Amino acid sequence: MKNLLRTIFLLRRTKSTFLLPVEMIRWRKRNFTGPLPVIWKRSFIRTTGIPGVVWIETGTYKGETSYFLSRTSKQVITIEPEPTLFRTAKHRLRGESKITVLEGTSEDRFKEAIEISGNEINFFLDGHASGGETYESSTPTPLIYELECIAQSFIYLKKAVIIVDDVRLSKFTVSQQSGYPNLNYLVKWANSNNLDWYFENDMFVAKYQC
Ligand SMILES: C[S@@+](CC[C@H](N)C(=O)[O-])C[C@H]1O[C@@H](n2cnc3c(N)ncnc32)[C@H](O)[C@@H]1O
């Protein structure tokens, strides 16, 4: 059964590789702005994180990034509030001992995820309503809450990398609709916590070392 699951994942990975030219054409049409083709995006996330430590991902969706990150990390804790997506991811990732899928919103489970992750953590903050079957509530994204929790945990964290996905949604003009904090908020948050930060490939990256 485990082998069958692996095969399905490998086939999906092949599908991502196969779709790369299509995604590259779309990316070219957007003048190389916005999200990278998914296969490159996942590689960027993985190589930006601290090697070999725990990843906390918010917004599991179908568990593909969780699976990808688990190949090279100590553990992946991923949070998904939408019940059908949670069940699907849980089913697909069963037998993956390095992945824990938590059901609930970030507001419900994020603190707990930090508490069980030790003192070196990579964060991939990607939980937000994104249409279709994804979870929607009156707060389109829990990002501000997540950043507050991370700031509180700097008291005992030794090292952390924080990656916020989809920062195009934080551009001042659209953040009112997207519910995302604007870019100034992210920069102020990082500066007030003495973090090194940069924007790259539609992501905000901040690095902490005590
Ligand atoms: C863009 S998708 C995540 C994609 C996934 N990280 C990946 O790389 O394949 C966003 C996910 O966030 C979830 N979500 C929405 N609101 C959330 C919240 N308050 N807390 C955690 N996740 C949330 C949605 O149901 C959806 O599955």
The ligand as an SDF file (V2000), in Angstrom:
LIG
                    3D

 27 29  0  0  0  0  0  0  0  0999 V2000
   -3.1410   27.8990   -1.4790 C   0  0  0  0  0  0  0  0  0  0  0  0
   -3.8300   26.5670   -0.5660 S   0  0  0  0  0  0  0  0  0  0  0  0
   -2.4320   25.7940    0.1660 C   0  0  0  0  0  0  0  0  0  0  0  0
   -1.5430   25.0680   -0.8220 C   0  0  0  0  0  0  0  0  0  0  0  0
   -0.5160   24.1610   -0.1640 C   0  0  0  0  0  0  0  0  0  0  0  0
    0.2170   24.8420    0.8860 N   0  0  0  0  0  0  0  0  0  0  0  0
    0.4450   23.6740   -1.2210 C   0  0  0  0  0  0  0  0  0  0  0  0
    1.5580   24.2410   -1.3310 O   0  0  0  0  0  0  0  0  0  0  0  0
    0.1040   22.7360   -1.9610 O   0  0  0  0  0  0  0  0  0  0  0  0
   -4.5380   27.3800    0.8130 C   0  0  0  0  0  0  0  0  0  0  0  0
   -5.1050   26.4320    1.8460 C   0  0  0  0  0  0  0  0  0  0  0  0
   -5.3180   27.1470    3.0740 O   0  0  0  0  0  0  0  0  0  0  0  0
   -6.4780   26.6600    3.6890 C   0  0  0  0  0  0  0  0  0  0  0  0
   -6.9570   27.6720    4.6590 N   0  0  0  0  0  0  0  0  0  0  0  0
   -7.9090   28.6260    4.4980 C   0  0  0  0  0  0  0  0  0  0  0  0
   -8.0840   29.3170    5.6380 N   0  0  0  0  0  0  0  0  0  0  0  0
   -7.2200   28.8010    6.5510 C   0  0  0  0  0  0  0  0  0  0  0  0
   -6.9580   29.0660    7.9390 C   0  0  0  0  0  0  0  0  0  0  0  0
   -7.6190   30.0130    8.6180 N   0  0  0  0  0  0  0  0  0  0  0  0
   -6.0160   28.3310    8.5720 N   0  0  0  0  0  0  0  0  0  0  0  0
   -5.3250   27.3590    7.8920 C   0  0  0  0  0  0  0  0  0  0  0  0
   -5.5460   27.0510    6.5950 N   0  0  0  0  0  0  0  0  0  0  0  0
   -6.4800   27.7510    5.9270 C   0  0  0  0  0  0  0  0  0  0  0  0
   -7.4220   26.4050    2.5180 C   0  0  0  0  0  0  0  0  0  0  0  0
   -8.4700   25.5130    2.8160 O   0  0  0  0  0  0  0  0  0  0  0  0
   -6.4570   25.8540    1.4560 C   0  0  0  0  0  0  0  0  0  0  0  0
   -6.3930   24.4520    1.4710 O   0  0  0  0  0  0  0  0  0  0  0  0
  1  2  1  0
  2  3  1  0
  2 10  1  0
  3  4  1  0
  4  5  1  0
  5  6  1  0
  5  7  1  0
  7  8  2  0
  7  9  1  0
 10 11  1  0
 11 12  1  0
 11 26  1  0
 12 13  1  0
 13 14  1  0
 13 24  1  0
 14 15  1  0
 14 23  1  0
 15 16  2  0
 16 17  1  0
 17 18  1  0
 17 23  2  0
 18 19  1  0
 18 20  2  0
 20 21  1  0
 21 22  2  0
 22 23  1  0
 24 25  1  0
 24 26  1  0
 26 27  1  0
M  CHG  2   2   1   9  -1
M  END
$$$$
